[in-house]
Structures are given as C-alpha cells and as structure tokens.
C-alpha cells in the first residue's frame, strides 16, 4: 500500500518515526513535508499535497491512503478535506480508526501529534490501514450524498439550506 504522509512542525518527529514503521511493514511511504523543523511553517499545503496524491493514486488504481499530523490534527483534517474526493477523519482511538474505514471509507486520517504517544499513533494507523470498508448500502448511500454535494452543491431528494 502507498501511504502519503504530511505534517507540520508539531508532528515532524512523530512523522519520521511513523514513516520508518510503515516502511518496515512493507508500505511505500511518500513524505509530503515538511523536511525540516520550522516552528512557523504552514501545514495546509503539505496536507493538501498528500491528500491530492491519495486521490490521484486511487483514481489510477494504486492502493493508497493518507495520514496527516499536527498538534491536534484538526487543522490538518480540515486542509485534507478541501481536496475533492478526500474523506479525512480525525482519529483519536482505535474505534475511530476502524469506523473511519468501515463506515466512511475514509482515505485520509488526521492524528494529533501532541495528543498521543508514538505507539498509540502506530496502532491507530495500522488499524486504519488493515480495516476494510464494509460497503454496506447505508454507508455507500451517505458517501455518495457527500460526493454529490461536493461536486454540485446539492443532494438530490434532500433539502439543503
């Protein structure tokens, strides 16, 4: 599996540890930055680049997922979700990692680097990668509605104010 990673200064050390962990597990890891510590860096471009790469790989038939990190993971999740076709979920425990895949077919997760240990983050990511999307009709229907709104600004048969 190809794993696209991005972070900001708060997650740089965690990102380096996780890249090694993922490579040892046999994944191809692509680092979208940053490559050095800068306490004033701006995470949006790093996370958007990683998210865009996930969408492009998936569209090309390459199995890929993304992981973005920051102090809380919130801003990084928001940045990733600006990319059409991305379903980024903030993960803070094993259950949210599983549900992100099972119910939402999330293709990117965000993790707060200041909120978790390296071992916890590894466990969340390993769980996310290993958990398949269930494909249940109710989940597929909801994901399709989100994609429809993302491209058209409406959801057929549903009122949007």
C-alpha positions as CSV (number, residue, x, y, z in Angstrom):
1,X,0.0,0.0,0.0
2,X,1.2,3.5,-0.7
3,X,0.9,5.8,2.2
4,X,1.1,9.6,1.8
5,X,2.2,11.5,4.9
6,X,2.2,15.2,5.7
7,X,2.6,17.2,8.9
8,X,3.5,20.5,10.4
9,X,6.3,21.2,12.9
10,X,4.3,19.7,15.8
11,X,4.2,16.4,14.1
12,X,7.6,16.2,12.4
13,X,9.2,13.9,14.9
14,X,6.2,11.6,15.0
15,X,6.0,11.6,11.2
16,X,9.7,10.4,11.0
17,X,9.0,7.6,13.4
18,X,5.9,6.5,11.6
19,X,7.5,6.6,8.2
20,X,10.1,4.1,9.4
21,X,7.4,2.0,11.0
22,X,5.3,1.9,7.8
23,X,8.3,1.2,5.6
24,X,9.3,-1.8,7.8
25,X,5.7,-3.0,7.5
26,X,6.2,-3.1,3.7
27,X,4.4,0.1,2.7
28,X,5.7,2.6,0.2
29,X,5.8,5.9,2.1
30,X,5.7,9.3,0.4
31,X,6.5,12.2,2.6
32,X,4.9,15.5,1.5
33,X,6.7,17.5,4.1
34,X,8.0,19.4,5.8
35,X,11.5,18.0,5.7
36,X,13.0,20.2,8.5
37,X,11.7,21.8,11.7
38,X,10.3,25.3,11.3
39,X,8.1,26.5,14.1
40,X,6.4,28.9,11.8
41,X,5.6,26.5,9.0
42,X,2.1,26.4,7.4
43,X,0.6,22.9,7.2
44,X,-2.2,23.4,4.6
45,X,0.0,22.9,1.5
46,X,1.7,19.8,3.0
47,X,-1.7,18.2,3.9
48,X,-3.4,19.3,0.6
49,X,-0.5,17.8,-1.4
50,X,-0.7,14.5,0.5
51,X,-4.5,14.4,0.1
52,X,-4.3,15.2,-3.6
53,X,-1.8,12.4,-4.1
54,X,-4.1,9.9,-2.4
55,X,-6.9,10.9,-4.7
56,X,-4.7,10.7,-7.8
57,X,-3.3,7.3,-6.9
58,X,-6.7,5.9,-6.1
59,X,-8.0,7.2,-9.5
60,X,-5.1,5.5,-11.2
61,X,-5.9,2.2,-9.4
62,X,-3.0,2.4,-7.0
63,X,-3.9,1.4,-3.5
64,X,-3.2,4.4,-1.4
65,X,-4.2,6.1,1.9
66,X,-3.0,9.2,3.7
67,X,-2.0,10.2,7.2
68,X,-1.7,13.9,8.3
69,X,-0.4,15.1,11.6
70,X,-0.4,18.3,13.6
71,X,-0.6,19.4,17.2
72,X,-4.3,18.5,17.4
73,X,-4.9,17.1,13.9
74,X,-7.9,19.3,13.5
75,X,-6.4,21.8,11.0
76,X,-4.7,19.1,9.1
77,X,-8.0,17.2,8.7
78,X,-9.7,20.4,7.5
79,X,-6.9,21.0,5.0
80,X,-7.1,17.5,3.6
81,X,-10.9,17.7,3.3
82,X,-10.6,20.6,1.0
83,X,-9.4,18.2,-1.7
84,X,-12.3,16.8,-3.8
85,X,-12.6,13.1,-3.3
86,X,-11.0,13.1,0.2
87,X,-12.7,11.8,3.2
88,X,-10.4,12.7,6.1
89,X,-11.3,11.6,9.6
90,X,-9.8,12.8,12.9
91,X,-8.7,9.7,14.7
92,X,-8.1,9.6,18.5
93,X,-8.6,5.9,19.4
94,X,-8.7,2.5,17.8
95,X,-12.5,2.7,17.4
96,X,-12.4,5.9,15.4
97,X,-9.7,4.5,13.2
98,X,-11.9,1.4,12.5
99,X,-15.1,3.4,11.9
100,X,-13.3,5.8,9.6
101,X,-12.7,3.0,7.2
102,X,-15.7,0.7,7.9
103,X,-18.5,3.3,7.7
104,X,-16.9,6.3,5.9
105,X,-14.4,4.7,3.6
106,X,-12.0,7.4,4.8
107,X,-8.9,7.6,2.7
108,X,-7.0,10.0,4.9
109,X,-6.7,10.2,8.7
110,X,-5.6,13.0,10.9
111,X,-3.8,12.5,14.2
112,X,-2.9,15.0,16.9
113,X,0.8,14.5,17.5
114,X,0.6,16.3,20.8
115,X,-2.3,14.1,21.9
116,X,-0.8,10.6,21.5
117,X,2.3,8.6,22.0
118,X,4.2,7.2,19.1
119,X,2.9,3.7,19.9
120,X,-0.7,4.9,20.0
121,X,-0.3,6.6,16.7
122,X,1.2,3.4,15.2
123,X,-1.7,1.4,16.5
124,X,-4.3,3.8,15.1
125,X,-2.6,3.9,11.7
126,X,-2.1,0.1,11.5
127,X,-5.7,-0.3,12.4
128,X,-6.8,2.2,9.8
129,X,-4.8,0.5,7.0
130,X,-5.9,-3.0,8.0
131,X,-9.7,-2.2,8.3
132,X,-11.7,-2.6,5.2
133,X,-14.7,-0.5,4.1
134,X,-17.9,-2.6,4.7
135,X,-19.6,-1.3,1.6
136,X,-23.0,-1.5,3.3
137,X,-25.7,0.2,1.4
138,X,-26.5,2.8,4.1
139,X,-22.8,3.8,4.2
140,X,-22.4,3.8,0.4
141,X,-25.6,6.0,0.1
142,X,-24.2,8.6,2.6
143,X,-20.8,8.7,1.0
144,X,-22.5,9.2,-2.4
145,X,-24.5,12.1,-1.0
146,X,-21.4,13.7,0.3
147,X,-19.7,13.3,-3.1
148,X,-22.8,14.7,-4.8
149,X,-22.8,17.8,-2.6
150,X,-19.1,18.2,-3.0
151,X,-19.5,18.4,-6.8
152,X,-22.9,20.0,-7.2
153,X,-23.7,21.9,-4.0
154,X,-26.9,19.8,-3.5
155,X,-28.2,16.4,-2.7
156,X,-31.0,15.0,-4.8
157,X,-34.1,14.5,-2.8
158,X,-32.8,16.3,0.3
159,X,-33.2,19.9,1.3
160,X,-30.0,21.9,1.8
161,X,-30.5,25.4,3.2
